[in-house]
Amino acid sequence: MTETLRTCPLGVDIEICRIDLSSAYRFRLRELGFREHERVRVIQKANFGGRVIAHGSERIALDGATAKHIVVKVS
């Protein structure tokens, strides 16, 4: 099942399929470990669609506008 990072459920493993943002934003997200086919987990939902993502031992917070442009597949 494919959806955006903003709409996926908490606590399940997901795979990043596509990042539909400008190249500058994609570059920065790749620096943080957000790459296509990378597996992450949404651990917290914030107000206005924001998400906290677990990537290994790191925790990364994304705003809702960014999260809706990251297409993921729920495992």
DSSP file (Angstrom, degrees, kcal/mol; ACC not computed):
  #  RESIDUE AA STRUCTURE BP1 BP2  ACC     N-H-->O    O-->H-N    N-H-->O    O-->H-N    TCO  KAPPA ALPHA  PHI   PSI    X-CA   Y-CA   Z-CA
    1    1 A M              0   0    0      0, 0.0    73,-2.0     0, 0.0     2,-0.4   0.000 360.0 360.0 360.0 128.9    0.0    0.0    0.0
    2    2 A T  E     +A   73   0A   0     71,-0.2     2,-0.3    69,-0.0    71,-0.2  -0.864 360.0 136.5-107.2 135.5    1.5    3.4   -1.0
    3    3 A E  E     -A   72   0A   0     69,-2.6    69,-3.8    -2,-0.4     2,-0.2  -0.880  51.2 -78.3-155.8-174.9    0.7    6.7    0.8
    4    4 A T  E >>  -A   71   0A   0     -2,-0.3     4,-1.0    67,-0.3     3,-0.9  -0.578  36.3-114.7 -94.5 161.8    2.5    9.8    2.0
    5    5 A L  T 34 S+     0   0    0     65,-2.4     3,-0.3    62,-0.9    63,-0.2   0.824 115.6  60.6 -60.4 -31.4    4.5   10.0    5.2
    6    6 A R  T 34 S+     0   0    0     61,-1.0    -1,-0.2    64,-0.2    62,-0.1   0.789 111.3  37.1 -68.1 -28.2    1.9   12.4    6.5
    7    7 A T  T <4 S+     0   0    0     -3,-0.9    -1,-0.2    60,-0.2    -2,-0.2   0.491  89.3 109.0-105.6  -4.2   -0.9    9.9    6.4
    8    8 A C  S  < S-     0   0    0     -4,-1.0     6,-0.0    -3,-0.3    -6,-0.0  -0.384  72.4-102.7 -76.3 154.8    0.8    6.6    7.3
    9    9 A P    >   -     0   0    0      0, 0.0     3,-0.6     0, 0.0    33,-0.3  -0.220  37.1 -97.5 -73.8 162.8    0.1    5.0   10.7
   10   10 A L  T 3  S+     0   0    0      1,-0.2    33,-0.2    31,-0.1     3,-0.1  -0.466  96.1  17.1 -75.4 147.9    2.3    5.1   13.8
   11   11 A G  T 3  S+     0   0    0     31,-3.1     2,-0.3     1,-0.2    -1,-0.2   0.536  91.1 114.6  76.2   9.4    4.7    2.3   14.7
   12   12 A V    <   -     0   0    0     -3,-0.6    30,-0.7    30,-0.2     2,-0.3  -0.853  69.6-108.8-111.9 150.7    4.9    0.4   11.5
   13   13 A D  E     -B   41   0A   0     -2,-0.3    62,-2.3    28,-0.2     2,-0.3  -0.557  41.0-175.0 -73.5 137.4    7.9    0.0    9.3
   14   14 A I  E     -BC  40  74A   0     26,-2.8    26,-2.2    -2,-0.3     2,-0.4  -0.926  19.5-138.6-131.8 157.4    7.7    1.9    6.0
   15   15 A E  E     -BC  39  73A   0     58,-2.4    58,-2.5    -2,-0.3     2,-0.5  -0.968  22.5-124.7-117.0 131.4    9.9    2.2    2.9
   16   16 A I  E     + C   0  72A   0     22,-2.6    21,-3.9    -2,-0.4    22,-0.3  -0.634  32.4 173.1 -75.3 122.7   10.5    5.6    1.3
   17   17 A C  E     -     0   0A   0     54,-2.9     2,-0.3    -2,-0.5    55,-0.2   0.828  60.4  -6.2 -97.3 -41.6    9.5    5.3   -2.4
   18   18 A R  E     - C   0  71A   0     53,-1.8    53,-2.7    17,-0.1     2,-0.6  -0.991  48.9-146.5-158.7 144.9    9.8    8.8   -3.7
   19   19 A I  E     - C   0  70A   0     -2,-0.3     2,-1.2    51,-0.2    51,-0.2  -0.949  13.0-164.8-118.5 109.0   10.5   12.3   -2.5
   20   20 A D        +     0   0    0     49,-3.2     2,-0.3    -2,-0.6    50,-0.1  -0.491  49.4 107.0 -95.6  64.3    8.5   14.9   -4.5
   21   21 A L  S    S-     0   0    0     -2,-1.2    -2,-0.1     1,-0.1    45,-0.0  -0.828  77.6 -76.0-130.7 170.1   10.4   18.0   -3.5
   22   22 A S     >  -     0   0    0     -2,-0.3     4,-2.5     1,-0.1     3,-0.3  -0.200  50.5-103.4 -63.9 162.1   12.9   20.4   -5.2
   23   23 A S  H  > S+     0   0    0      1,-0.2     4,-2.5     2,-0.2     5,-0.2   0.835 119.7  56.2 -60.5 -34.9   16.4   19.2   -5.6
   24   24 A A  H  > S+     0   0    0      2,-0.2     4,-1.8     1,-0.2    -1,-0.2   0.918 111.1  43.4 -64.0 -42.8   17.7   21.4   -2.7
   25   25 A Y  H  > S+     0   0    0     -3,-0.3     4,-2.4     2,-0.2    -2,-0.2   0.898 113.3  51.6 -69.6 -40.4   15.2   19.8   -0.3
   26   26 A R  H  X S+     0   0    0     -4,-2.5     4,-2.4     1,-0.2    -2,-0.2   0.907 108.3  52.9 -61.6 -40.8   15.9   16.3   -1.6
   27   27 A F  H  X S+     0   0    0     -4,-2.5     4,-1.9    -5,-0.2    -1,-0.2   0.933 110.5  46.7 -59.5 -46.9   19.6   16.9   -1.1
   28   28 A R  H  X S+     0   0    0     -4,-1.8     4,-1.2     1,-0.2    -1,-0.2   0.901 111.6  50.7 -64.8 -41.2   19.1   17.9    2.5
   29   29 A L  H  <>S+     0   0    0     -4,-2.4     5,-2.9     1,-0.2     4,-0.4   0.879 108.0  53.3 -64.7 -37.3   16.8   15.0    3.3
   30   30 A R  H ><5S+     0   0    0     -4,-2.4     3,-1.3     1,-0.2    -1,-0.2   0.885 104.0  56.3 -64.1 -37.1   19.4   12.6    1.8
   31   31 A E  H 3<5S+     0   0    0     -4,-1.9    -1,-0.2     1,-0.3    -2,-0.2   0.840 107.3  49.9 -60.7 -31.9   22.0   14.1    4.1
   32   32 A L  T 3<5S-     0   0    0     -4,-1.2    -1,-0.3    -3,-0.2    -2,-0.2   0.492 129.5 -97.3 -85.1  -3.9   19.7   13.2    7.0
   33   33 A G  T < 5S+     0   0    0     -3,-1.3     2,-1.1    -4,-0.4    -3,-0.2   0.488  79.4 136.5 102.8   4.5   19.3    9.6    5.7
   34   34 A F      < +     0   0    0     -5,-2.9     2,-0.3    -6,-0.1    -1,-0.2  -0.738  27.8 147.1 -88.4  98.8   16.0    9.9    3.8
   35   35 A R    >   -     0   0    0     -2,-1.1     3,-1.9    -3,-0.1   -19,-0.3  -0.903  56.2 -83.2-128.6 157.6   16.7    8.1    0.6
   36   36 A E  T 3  S+     0   0    0     -2,-0.3   -19,-0.2     1,-0.3     3,-0.1  -0.339 116.6  17.9 -57.5 140.7   14.5    6.0   -1.8
   37   37 A H  T 3  S+     0   0    0    -21,-3.9     2,-0.3     1,-0.3    -1,-0.3   0.486  92.5 135.9  71.8   7.3   14.2    2.4   -0.6
   38   38 A E    <   -     0   0    0     -3,-1.9   -22,-2.6   -22,-0.3     2,-0.5  -0.636  51.6-132.5 -81.9 142.4   15.3    3.4    3.0
   39   39 A R  E     +B   15   0A   0     -2,-0.3     2,-0.2   -24,-0.2   -24,-0.2  -0.847  36.2 156.9-101.4 130.6   13.3    1.9    5.8
   40   40 A V  E     -B   14   0A   0    -26,-2.2   -26,-2.8    -2,-0.5     2,-0.4  -0.800  30.0-131.5-138.1 178.0   12.1    4.1    8.6
   41   41 A R  E     -BD  13  54A   0     13,-1.7    13,-3.4    -2,-0.2     2,-0.6  -0.997  13.5-132.2-140.3 133.3    9.4    4.2   11.3
   42   42 A V  E     + D   0  53A   0    -30,-0.7   -31,-3.1    -2,-0.4    11,-0.2  -0.752  30.0 170.4 -82.2 121.2    6.9    7.0   12.3
   43   43 A I  E     +     0   0A   0      9,-2.7     2,-0.3    -2,-0.6    10,-0.2   0.587  59.2  22.3-110.0 -13.4    7.1    7.2   16.0
   44   44 A Q  E     - D   0  52A   0      8,-1.3     8,-2.4     2,-0.0     2,-0.4  -0.979  58.1-146.7-155.9 141.2    5.1   10.4   16.7
   45   45 A K  E     - D   0  51A   0     -2,-0.3     6,-0.2     6,-0.2     2,-0.2  -0.906  22.2-165.1-104.8 136.2    2.4   12.5   15.1
   46   46 A A    >   -     0   0    0      4,-3.0     3,-1.0    -2,-0.4     4,-0.1  -0.650  33.8 -72.7-112.6 171.6    2.6   16.3   15.8
   47   47 A N  G >  S+     0   0    0      1,-0.2     3,-1.3    -2,-0.2    17,-0.2  -0.258 114.4  21.9 -60.4 150.7    0.1   19.0   15.2
   48   48 A F  G 3  S-     0   0    0      1,-0.2    16,-0.3    15,-0.1    -1,-0.2   0.747 135.8 -59.7  62.1  27.9   -0.6   20.2   11.6
   49   49 A G  G <  S+     0   0    0     -3,-1.0    -1,-0.2     1,-0.2    -2,-0.2   0.465  89.6 150.3  87.3   2.1    0.7   16.9   10.1
   50   50 A G    <   -     0   0    0     -3,-1.3    -4,-3.0    -4,-0.1     2,-0.3  -0.280  26.5-159.6 -65.3 155.2    4.2   16.9   11.4
   51   51 A R  E     -DE  45  62A   0     11,-2.4    11,-3.1    -6,-0.2     2,-0.5  -0.982  17.4-143.3-137.9 147.7    5.9   13.6   12.1
   52   52 A V  E     -DE  44  61A   0     -8,-2.4    -9,-2.7    -2,-0.3    -8,-1.3  -0.970  26.8-159.4-108.9 127.1    8.9   12.3   14.1
   53   53 A I  E     -DE  42  60A   0      7,-3.3     7,-2.6    -2,-0.5     2,-0.6  -0.875  11.7-144.4-113.4 135.5   10.7    9.6   12.3
   54   54 A A  E     +DE  41  59A   0    -13,-3.4   -13,-1.7    -2,-0.4     2,-0.4  -0.887  20.6 174.4 -96.8 123.9   13.0    6.9   13.7
   55   55 A H  E >   - E   0  58A   0      3,-2.3     3,-1.8    -2,-0.6     2,-0.3  -0.883  67.7 -53.5-129.5  97.9   15.9    6.1   11.4
   56   56 A G  T 3  S-     0   0    0     -2,-0.4   -16,-0.0     1,-0.3     0, 0.0  -0.573 120.3 -23.1  66.2-127.9   18.2    3.7   13.2
   57   57 A S  T 3  S+     0   0    0     -2,-0.3    -1,-0.3    -3,-0.1     2,-0.2   0.448 121.8  94.7 -92.8  -0.8   19.1    5.3   16.5
   58   58 A E  E <   -E   55   0A   0     -3,-1.8    -3,-2.3     2,-0.0     2,-0.4  -0.597  60.2-151.3 -92.8 153.0   18.3    8.8   15.2
   59   59 A R  E     -E   54   0A   0     -2,-0.2     2,-0.4    -5,-0.2    -5,-0.2  -0.992  13.8-173.0-122.4 129.4   15.1   10.8   15.5
   60   60 A I  E     -E   53   0A   0     -7,-2.6    -7,-3.3    -2,-0.4     2,-0.4  -0.986  12.2-148.0-128.2 130.2   14.2   13.3   12.9
   61   61 A A  E     -E   52   0A   0     -2,-0.4     2,-0.4    -9,-0.2    -9,-0.2  -0.827  15.8-173.2 -98.8 133.8   11.2   15.8   13.0
   62   62 A L  E     -E   51   0A   0    -11,-3.1   -11,-2.4    -2,-0.4     2,-0.1  -0.962  22.6-121.8-123.9 142.7    9.5   16.8    9.8
   63   63 A D     >  -     0   0    0     -2,-0.4     4,-2.4   -13,-0.2     3,-0.3  -0.391  31.0-108.9 -76.7 162.8    6.8   19.4    9.3
   64   64 A G  H  > S+     0   0    0    -16,-0.3     4,-1.8   -17,-0.2   -58,-0.1   0.835 115.7  58.0 -63.2 -35.9    3.5   18.4    7.7
   65   65 A A  H  4 S+     0   0    0      1,-0.2     4,-0.2     2,-0.2    -1,-0.2   0.891 112.2  41.2 -63.8 -39.1    4.2   20.2    4.4
   66   66 A T  H >4 S+     0   0    0     -3,-0.3     3,-1.7     1,-0.2    -2,-0.2   0.911 111.0  57.0 -72.2 -43.2    7.4   18.2    3.9
   67   67 A A  H >< S+     0   0    0     -4,-2.4     3,-1.3     1,-0.3   -61,-1.0   0.812  99.3  59.2 -60.4 -31.7    5.8   14.9    5.1
   68   68 A K  T 3< S+     0   0    0     -4,-1.8    -1,-0.3     1,-0.2    -2,-0.2   0.614 101.8  55.7 -75.8  -8.9    3.0   15.1    2.5
   69   69 A H  T <  S+     0   0    0     -3,-1.7   -49,-3.2    -4,-0.2     2,-0.7   0.301  88.1  87.6-102.8   7.8    5.6   15.1   -0.3
   70   70 A I  E <   - C   0  19A   0     -3,-1.3   -65,-2.4   -51,-0.2     2,-0.4  -0.922  67.9-153.7-109.7 110.2    7.3   11.9    0.8
   71   71 A V  E     +AC   4  18A   0    -53,-2.7   -54,-2.9    -2,-0.7   -53,-1.8  -0.699  20.7 179.0 -87.0 128.7    5.7    8.9   -0.8
   72   72 A V  E     -AC   3  16A   0    -69,-3.8   -69,-2.6    -2,-0.4     2,-0.5  -0.837  26.6-135.7-128.4 162.9    6.1    5.7    1.3
   73   73 A K  E     -AC   2  15A   0    -58,-2.5   -58,-2.4    -2,-0.3     2,-0.4  -0.989  23.0-134.2-120.2 125.0    5.0    2.0    1.2
   74   74 A V  E       C   0  14A   0    -73,-2.0   -60,-0.2    -2,-0.5   -61,-0.0  -0.632 360.0 360.0 -79.7 129.7    3.8    0.5    4.4
   75   75 A S              0   0    0    -62,-2.3    -1,-0.1    -2,-0.4   -61,-0.1   0.461 360.0 360.0 -83.4 360.0    5.3   -2.9    5.1
